[in-house]
Amino acid sequence: MKKVDRYGYLFIAPFWIIFLIFSIYPVALTFYYSFTNYSGSGTAEVIGLANYTRLLTDSYFVEAFFNTWKIWGINFALQIGLALVLALIFSDMRMKLKGLAFFRSIFYLPNLITISSVALLFGILLDWQHGSLNMILLNIGLISEPINWLNEPATAQLSVSLILTWMWFGHSFIVVMAGVSGISKDYYEAALIDGANRWQTFTKITVPLLKPILLYIMITSLIGGLQLFDLPMLLTDGIGSPDGSLNTMVLYLYNQAFKFNNYGYASAVAYGLFVITLIFSAIVFKGMYGNERKQARKV
């Protein structure tokens, strides 16, 4: 048995070696660089907490923080709202809708397209001179002159939010419907017999039983949203134009590291982003399950 155990360690050794080299080592090195003025070349001079002190007073990082939250907030509200509405429709025993598998495929299709292709597609569609969206709105008389969607702060943020909603709505819908399919039909049949309407069935049965699913969607969406980088990077000049409205936290980190060679400060931004994600994930979890735990303790 001891020989077998030793052979087992040999089999799992490649995983641990790769994990240590490509995961643990970069994380530890980034943490070390966050206390230095490393510029990408030469030696790194330890400067203590100077990078973190700068981070707390950096107006550009604060702006990037709020930009990220605005874009993610609009995207998540639309995404989860549409998913829940469709879940209400497809789970309604009175309507008996068919074709769920077809709609799942159609809604999930945008999630399979690479982000570079999406950016190229919507860059053409939103072009203010020859874009299809402006042409359609002009032809039906909704606007009198073309709108420069990606050159105004408000419309640029809204455009990115809607594109992200289009991309990720199908994923949220599939996860929600998987949760709905796991709910026993007995609950819905009992509610139907008792005369509950659609809204009562949805709010008293579907939503409470979907709480673990909604928590999963919200936390994963929050983590992904706070790491938003690729779409603003590809749709604009790479520095968050117009007027810094698309300058997200990760885009700011990228520019500090690879455009301005402030690797030490960029490392501090990375750990600041990690702490922010951790805090808000804990807040979400506490908000959804805190009251239930208090009631369980009282019982």
C-alpha positions as CSV (number, residue, x, y, z in Angstrom):
1,M,0.0,0.0,0.0
2,K,2.9,2.4,0.8
3,K,4.3,1.8,-2.7
4,V,0.9,2.4,-4.3
5,D,0.6,5.7,-2.3
6,R,4.0,6.8,-3.6
7,Y,3.0,6.1,-7.2
8,G,-0.1,8.1,-6.6
9,Y,1.9,11.2,-5.6
10,L,3.9,10.8,-8.9
11,F,0.7,10.8,-10.9
12,I,-0.6,14.0,-9.3
13,A,2.8,15.7,-9.3
14,P,2.4,17.3,-12.8
15,F,-0.8,19.0,-11.8
16,W,0.8,20.5,-8.7
17,I,3.9,21.6,-10.5
18,I,1.9,23.4,-13.2
19,F,-0.5,24.9,-10.6
20,L,2.4,26.2,-8.5
21,I,4.3,27.7,-11.4
22,F,1.4,29.2,-13.3
23,S,-1.1,30.1,-10.5
24,I,0.5,30.3,-7.1
25,Y,3.8,31.9,-8.2
26,P,2.2,34.7,-10.2
27,V,-0.2,35.6,-7.4
28,A,2.6,35.7,-4.9
29,L,4.9,37.7,-7.2
30,T,2.1,40.2,-7.9
31,F,1.6,40.6,-4.1
32,Y,5.3,41.3,-3.7
33,Y,5.4,43.8,-6.6
34,S,2.5,45.7,-5.1
35,F,4.9,46.9,-2.4
36,T,7.5,48.0,-4.9
37,N,8.0,50.6,-7.7
38,Y,8.8,47.9,-10.3
39,S,8.6,49.3,-13.8
40,G,9.0,46.1,-15.8
41,S,12.8,46.3,-16.0
42,G,15.6,46.6,-13.6
43,T,15.4,45.9,-9.9
44,A,12.2,46.4,-7.8
45,E,12.6,48.8,-4.9
46,V,10.4,48.2,-1.9
47,I,8.4,51.3,-1.1
48,G,6.0,49.9,1.5
49,L,2.4,50.8,1.4
50,A,2.9,53.7,-1.0
51,N,1.0,52.0,-3.9
52,Y,-2.0,51.2,-1.7
53,T,-2.1,54.7,-0.3
54,R,-2.1,56.1,-3.8
55,L,-4.9,53.7,-4.7
56,L,-7.1,55.0,-2.0
57,T,-6.8,58.6,-3.2
58,D,-6.6,57.9,-6.9
59,S,-9.5,59.8,-8.6
60,Y,-9.1,57.9,-11.8
61,F,-9.5,54.5,-10.1
62,V,-12.6,55.8,-8.3
63,E,-14.0,56.9,-11.6
64,A,-13.2,53.4,-13.1
65,F,-14.9,51.8,-10.0
66,F,-18.1,53.7,-10.6
67,N,-18.0,53.2,-14.4
68,T,-17.7,49.4,-13.8
69,W,-20.6,49.4,-11.5
70,K,-22.8,51.4,-13.8
71,I,-22.1,49.1,-16.8
72,W,-22.5,45.9,-14.8
73,G,-25.6,47.1,-12.9
74,I,-27.6,47.9,-16.1
75,N,-26.4,44.7,-17.7
76,F,-27.3,42.5,-14.7
77,A,-30.7,44.1,-14.1
78,L,-31.8,43.5,-17.7
79,Q,-30.2,40.1,-17.8
80,I,-31.7,38.6,-14.7
81,G,-35.0,40.4,-15.3
82,L,-35.5,38.9,-18.8
83,A,-34.4,35.5,-17.5
84,L,-37.0,35.6,-14.7
85,V,-39.8,36.8,-16.9
86,L,-39.2,34.0,-19.4
87,A,-38.9,31.5,-16.6
88,L,-42.3,32.7,-15.4
89,I,-43.8,32.2,-18.8
90,F,-42.2,28.8,-19.5
91,S,-43.0,27.4,-16.0
92,D,-46.7,28.4,-16.2
93,M,-48.7,25.3,-16.3
94,R,-51.7,27.2,-17.7
95,M,-49.9,28.2,-20.8
96,K,-48.1,24.9,-21.6
97,L,-45.6,26.5,-24.0
98,K,-43.5,24.2,-26.1
99,G,-40.2,24.7,-27.9
100,L,-38.1,25.4,-24.8
101,A,-35.0,23.5,-26.2
102,F,-35.2,25.7,-29.4
103,F,-35.3,28.9,-27.4
104,R,-32.5,27.8,-25.2
105,S,-30.3,27.3,-28.2
106,I,-31.2,30.6,-29.8
107,F,-30.7,32.6,-26.6
108,Y,-27.4,30.9,-25.8
109,L,-26.0,31.4,-29.3
110,P,-24.4,34.9,-28.7
111,N,-22.4,33.4,-25.8
112,L,-20.6,31.2,-28.3
113,I,-19.3,34.2,-30.4
114,T,-15.8,35.4,-29.5
115,I,-15.6,38.9,-27.9
116,S,-13.5,40.2,-30.8
117,S,-16.2,39.3,-33.3
118,V,-18.9,40.8,-31.1
119,A,-16.9,44.1,-30.8
120,L,-16.3,44.2,-34.6
121,L,-20.0,43.5,-35.3
122,F,-21.4,46.2,-32.9
123,G,-18.7,48.6,-34.0
124,I,-20.1,48.4,-37.5
125,L,-23.8,48.5,-36.3
126,L,-23.2,51.5,-34.0
127,D,-21.1,53.5,-36.5
128,W,-22.6,57.0,-36.4
129,Q,-22.2,57.7,-40.1
130,H,-23.0,54.4,-41.8
131,G,-24.2,52.1,-39.0
132,S,-27.3,50.0,-39.5
133,L,-28.9,51.2,-36.2
134,N,-28.8,54.8,-37.1
135,M,-30.0,54.1,-40.6
136,I,-33.0,52.2,-39.3
137,L,-33.9,54.8,-36.7
138,L,-33.6,57.6,-39.3
139,N,-35.8,55.7,-41.8
140,I,-38.6,55.2,-39.3
141,G,-38.4,58.8,-38.1
142,L,-37.4,58.1,-34.4
143,I,-34.3,60.4,-34.8
144,S,-33.6,63.4,-37.0
145,E,-29.8,63.0,-37.1
146,P,-27.3,60.2,-36.5
147,I,-26.3,59.5,-32.9
148,N,-22.7,58.9,-32.2
149,W,-23.4,56.0,-29.8
150,L,-19.8,55.3,-28.8
151,N,-18.7,58.9,-28.6
152,E,-21.0,60.1,-25.8
153,P,-20.4,58.9,-22.2
154,A,-24.1,58.0,-21.4
155,T,-24.8,56.2,-24.7
156,A,-21.4,54.5,-24.7
157,Q,-22.0,53.0,-21.3
158,L,-25.5,52.0,-22.2
159,S,-24.3,50.4,-25.4
160,V,-21.7,48.3,-23.7
161,S,-24.3,47.2,-21.1
162,L,-26.8,46.2,-23.7
163,I,-24.2,44.3,-25.7
164,L,-23.2,42.4,-22.6
165,T,-26.9,41.7,-21.9
166,W,-27.3,40.3,-25.4
167,M,-24.2,38.1,-24.9
168,W,-24.9,36.7,-21.4
169,F,-28.7,36.7,-21.1
170,G,-28.9,33.2,-22.7
171,H,-26.5,31.8,-20.0
172,S,-28.6,33.2,-17.2
173,F,-31.8,32.0,-18.8
174,I,-30.5,28.4,-19.1
175,V,-29.3,28.4,-15.5
176,V,-32.6,29.8,-14.2
177,M,-34.6,27.3,-16.3
178,A,-32.5,24.4,-14.9
179,G,-33.4,25.6,-11.5
180,V,-37.1,25.8,-12.4
181,S,-37.1,22.3,-13.9
182,G,-35.8,21.0,-10.5
183,I,-38.8,22.4,-8.7
184,S,-41.4,19.8,-8.1
185,K,-44.6,20.2,-10.2
186,D,-46.6,19.3,-7.1
187,Y,-46.1,22.8,-5.7
188,Y,-47.5,24.4,-8.9
189,E,-50.4,21.9,-9.1
190,A,-51.3,22.7,-5.4
191,A,-51.1,26.4,-6.1
192,L,-53.3,26.0,-9.2
193,I,-55.9,24.0,-7.1
194,D,-55.8,26.7,-4.4
195,G,-56.6,29.4,-7.0
196,A,-53.2,31.2,-6.9
197,N,-52.6,33.5,-9.8
198,R,-49.4,33.6,-11.9
199,W,-47.8,36.4,-9.9
200,Q,-48.5,34.6,-6.6
201,T,-47.2,31.3,-7.9
202,F,-44.0,33.0,-9.2
203,T,-43.3,35.1,-6.0
204,K,-44.3,32.5,-3.4
205,I,-43.0,29.3,-5.1
206,T,-40.6,29.9,-8.0
207,V,-38.4,32.8,-6.6
208,P,-37.9,31.4,-3.1
209,L,-36.9,28.0,-4.4
210,L,-34.6,29.6,-6.9
211,K,-32.7,31.5,-4.3
212,P,-29.5,29.3,-4.5
213,I,-29.6,29.6,-8.3
214,L,-30.0,33.4,-8.2
215,L,-27.2,33.7,-5.7
216,Y,-24.9,31.7,-8.0
217,I,-25.9,33.9,-11.0
218,M,-25.4,37.1,-9.1
219,I,-22.0,36.3,-7.6
220,T,-20.6,34.9,-10.8
221,S,-22.0,37.8,-12.8
222,L,-20.6,40.2,-10.1
223,I,-17.1,38.6,-10.4
224,G,-17.2,38.7,-14.2
225,G,-18.6,42.3,-14.2
226,L,-16.0,43.7,-12.0
227,Q,-13.4,42.2,-14.3
228,L,-14.9,43.8,-17.4
229,F,-12.1,44.6,-19.8
230,D,-12.3,43.2,-23.3
231,L,-15.4,44.9,-24.8
232,P,-14.5,48.5,-23.7
233,M,-10.9,47.8,-24.8
234,L,-12.0,46.7,-28.3
235,L,-14.8,49.2,-28.8
236,T,-12.8,52.3,-28.0
237,D,-9.2,53.5,-28.2
238,G,-8.1,51.3,-25.4
239,I,-8.0,54.0,-22.7
240,G,-11.7,54.2,-21.9
241,S,-12.9,57.0,-24.1
242,P,-15.2,58.9,-24.4
243,D,-14.2,61.1,-21.5
244,G,-13.1,58.0,-19.5
245,S,-16.7,56.7,-19.3
246,L,-15.6,53.2,-20.4
247,N,-12.5,53.1,-18.3
248,T,-13.2,50.1,-16.1
249,M,-11.0,48.9,-13.2
250,V,-9.3,46.1,-15.2
251,L,-8.8,48.4,-18.2
252,Y,-7.2,50.9,-15.8
253,L,-5.0,48.1,-14.4
254,Y,-4.0,47.1,-17.9
255,N,-3.0,50.6,-19.0
256,Q,-1.0,51.2,-15.8
257,A,1.0,48.0,-16.3
258,F,1.4,47.8,-20.1
259,K,1.1,51.4,-21.3
260,F,2.7,53.3,-18.5
261,N,4.9,50.5,-17.1
262,N,3.7,51.1,-13.5
263,Y,3.8,47.3,-12.7
264,G,4.1,48.0,-9.0
265,Y,1.0,50.2,-8.9
266,A,-0.9,47.9,-11.3
267,S,-0.2,45.0,-8.9
268,A,-1.7,47.1,-6.0
269,V,-4.8,47.8,-8.3
270,A,-5.1,44.0,-8.9
271,Y,-5.2,43.3,-5.1
272,G,-7.5,46.2,-4.6
273,L,-9.9,44.7,-7.2
274,F,-9.6,41.3,-5.4
275,V,-10.6,42.9,-2.1
276,I,-13.5,44.8,-3.6
277,T,-14.8,41.6,-5.3
278,L,-14.5,39.7,-2.0
279,I,-16.3,42.3,0.0
280,F,-19.3,42.7,-2.4
281,S,-19.6,38.9,-2.9
282,A,-19.8,38.6,0.9
283,I,-22.4,41.4,1.1
284,V,-24.5,39.6,-1.6
285,F,-24.3,36.3,0.2
286,K,-25.1,37.9,3.6
287,G,-28.1,39.8,2.1
288,M,-29.6,36.7,0.6
289,Y,-29.0,34.2,3.5
290,G,-28.4,36.4,6.6
291,N,-32.0,36.6,7.8
292,E,-32.5,32.8,7.3
293,R,-29.5,32.0,9.4
294,K,-30.7,34.4,12.2
295,Q,-34.1,32.7,12.2
296,A,-32.5,29.2,12.3
297,R,-30.4,30.2,15.3
298,K,-33.5,31.5,17.1
299,V,-35.3,28.2,16.5
